[in-house]
Amino acid sequence: MLKATRDIRKVALWLGHADIRTTEIYLRVDPSEKLEAVEAVMPLGLRRGRFKAPDALITSLFQPV
């Protein structure tokens, strides 16, 4: 959001932060560190990647109810 708006105040409002200093804390963290933290607690059976819905699921979405 910061890249899109280039305005930390808008990001703070969107996140519900009363003080911009709170938002700045999150901006200091390296995105790769965030990803490492998420992957550290992710169950082993889950992998990063794109989700591809099975053909049967896609077909069922287009069937009349």
ABEGO torsion letter per residue (X at the ends): XAAAAGBAAAAAAAAGBABAAAAAAAAABBAAAAAAAAAAABBAABBBEBBBBBAAAAAAAABBX
